Amino acid sequence: MEPATRTVDAATLGTVLVDKGMITPEQRDWALARHGTTGATLTTIVISTGMVPRRDLYQVLAEMTGVPFSDLTAEQADQRLMARLDPEQLIRDGWVPVRSLPDGSTLVAGAHIPRDALLTSIERTLGAPVTYHITTDWDIRYALQHGLRDIIADQAALGLWRRSATQSARKALYPRQLAGLAVALAVVVACFVLWPIGSLQTLSIAVSVLFLLFVSFKFVVCMAGARRERYQAVTPEDAAALNDEDLPVYTVLAPMFREAAVVGQLVTNLAKLDYPVSKLDVLLLLEEDDKETIDAAKAASLPAWMTVILVPRGQPQTKPKACNVGLFLARGDYLVIFDAEDKPDPDQLKKAVVAFDRGGERMVCVQAALNYWNVYENFLTRMFTAEYSFWFDYMLPGLDALRLPIPLGGTSNHFRTSVLRQLGGWDPFNVTEDADLGIRASALGYTVGVINSTTFEEANRKFGNWIRQRSRWIKGYMQTTLVHARSPVSLLKVCGVRQTLGFLLLVAGTPLSFLFVLPLWILFVASLLIPAPIFAELYPGWWLWLGLFNLLVGNSLMIYVSMMGAFLRQRYGLVVWSLLNPVYWLLHSIASYKALWQLITRPHYWEKTTHGISALAAQPSPAAVTGGDVPRPRAGG
Amino acid sequence: MGLAAPTLQYVEHRASQVTAAPGLSHLDYVYPPLPVLLALLLPGGPFGLAIVACLFSGMMLAYLVRRIGFSRDLLVLLPMVAVPAMWYTASNLLPAVVALTFLAVALQGFIRFATEGETYGGFIAGLALAVSYSADPSALVYAGVMCAAVPLIGAARYHGDPQAPIGVCAVLVFPCVAAAACWSFLLWKFSGNWPGSLAYSLNADVLGFPDGILGGIGHAVTATLTDLTRSELYVVAVVLVGVRRRAPAFSAALVLPVVALALALWLGFDYSSVTAYFLFTLLAVTVITQFSLMEDRVAWWILVAAVVAQVIIAIAWAPTSPGFSVWSHHLFG
């Protein structure tokens, strides 16, 4: 161990930076004041606010402490040394082993001033004496990312599968599931051969009854959610009352793939977050082979609080795999995912912190509502907005109120990082990894909550793009059903009857109800076109009556919740558009058949949704117009 | 079995018609759907239906008591519980009782929806109107009245958004209209007799205009004004809301049900004086609780006077309904 233990207090560092002309005295005073109020280190503050370039600052620290500075982009850290260690510890403690030295010690580069406790801890971990150099926190992540590239890639792709294969969608159907489906199919075919008319009637009745059951379930849950519309899990006052000093470090994951056009928009939107940038750990997750977006990120001169992480090439190339890479390197106590075009309410992170505090240790995730800013662009954007309004404003709060499993939405889900790691992160083979994770968390006894905060996104306006996106979501629900229904008995034991039923009615019921829509409408049209005496031979009166009744009532219920969702968001113009919900559901039905086909032929294929196609300019979200409080001291130095 | 009111006998008859023939050709008899469905499912014939009517009446009363709270303010319920005509209604006019029970629920939801923008209230109002429709088609008229009242009582809230009134109306009316459209489609599809189904309530003659279109208006207005003379509590409540609570727009909106009743009578819906009395009293109680009129000392005394007057008039009043006469004769001699 190097004998000397140095200390650099914030005031001294500030003075040195002023003396070196790197910041002005006013900036120093401001940064020291922030240091006092947020508890963040002066180093983090001056870097994250862009006052001093990261590398320059750490070199000053090295000078002040008399410890050499290491540039880990120039000298690759030893992969074998790193591979022996727990990467989470390295990220948390902020150091990496660089190489073994001839004197038997290990050269270690760290982003902290070397103190006795730190050095002792490192020596204990390595089992060898340590020669300590200073480097930047960015260099450490860089070294880990490159040094542990294969481990990270493997962990991100196969980590969950290795720890619990039954929880992964890597294998869509287990042999016994396949056998069960084959037997069921054989029975159905046999019935149709032996009793064609009776089988057709029975099947159509089963379809119509199940359709109404699934839709009614959604309606009941929405009613439960509507009862709580005035209830605010976290008020703006609660969020505002938090002291910056008490706020934890928050990791924001922003996975992007072929989205060069929206890099600048992402920076703008995240800059509006009302959270001290010194406590933000924003990771921009870019695919290694996505040169276009990487170039755009380089050209965008990203702020210092944003770090680009390159996701190692390899299959599956999915968003959850990218998120797992981000999770591996995350420093925050909490973590949230935002899509590139997302515009979260500024106080969303603070609200999530309050919700986690109130939710207790078992609360692993809180989901914010999603909605759209390009509402009135065309039929699809209108219907999509009405649908999201009912889903996030009624359905999820309803599930929360009834204590049923909550399938998470695509973005704006906030996690306790440590528990997320325990859960194994996202399943990269599941194309609705978020929904799966919500159900997995519930199945393991964790709770998922919702917060009254909204993230505004861009609604899909193109038919083909919409079908691709929706078929992926529906396929993901099918995958999630198959994964969690592998051991129905154990699911029942762990979750109980109520939660299991909720899961089946929602996650299995959603794709099934979409699949049922098309045959029910065909039945409806046929009943109108085919002369009654002929039709009556196929469908006796009451059978047809029941089928039509279920179709009409089911569609009416869904129109109504769609209307109410639009009304709640005060988008009155959408209320009447909700009458077209049956047409929208027909589109869902088309997407569901595509999803079923893909589940059989390409179960892990990720249908990429193109973003940034709105013809409208992004409007500021109603709640985001006030902006955040990202410190913007005048440039100087 | 004992005395069976014509309405209950009629509903029972409908149910027996449905099951009399195979197939669905008699589906058009399932009107009004909810009472006929109850008659199909429940044993006991008209007696069973009378029990159900009493249960619904009890539910409505419990609902109103819960809103008022256990206090001297329960006095406002006297016109409902101390009047023989109401006893008859509560136990014998099943479709009206079901329809008005849900109308009471719809009214509460509507007020919260229109004045406070609480969408849950809108859900409740819309759905309750749909259930009300399944017992009595005149709920359609009340859905229309609620829409007409929105600009008066929700103007401040929705001011400035031209789309808002359409949205509000759609939310209120959709379940009712959807129920009517779906049921009518099914009736038409399976019995080929949709147009007649609306008129299948006992005394309804929808769009019949037996006194001619203009003559019908005069008759409807006269009948409605006569009904108002037995609804002192309602009249007083409307005035008090305008004067003591300084909500003239709301007062104006409260006049709309009078118009609606006249309209319903003119169109030929099944509305008797007894159901009109029930409706106006229900409206009065709803308004009194919504505006906490009983907390105002002056208003309290005025309301008590109105209650006493209405009860006396109503007890002395002998509705011309033949069913009531027979029932009254059996009960009181």
Interface residues (C-beta under 8 A of the other chain):
Chain A: M223 A226 R227 E229 R230 S527 G541 W542 W545 L548 F549 L552 V553 S556 I559 Y560 M563 M564 A566 F567 L568 Q570 Y572 G573 L574 V575 V576 S578 L579
Chain B: G23 L24 L27 E118 T119 Y120 G122 F123 G126 L127 Y158 D161 Q163 A164 I166 G167 V168 A170 V171 F174 P175 A178 A179 C182 F185 L186 K189 F190
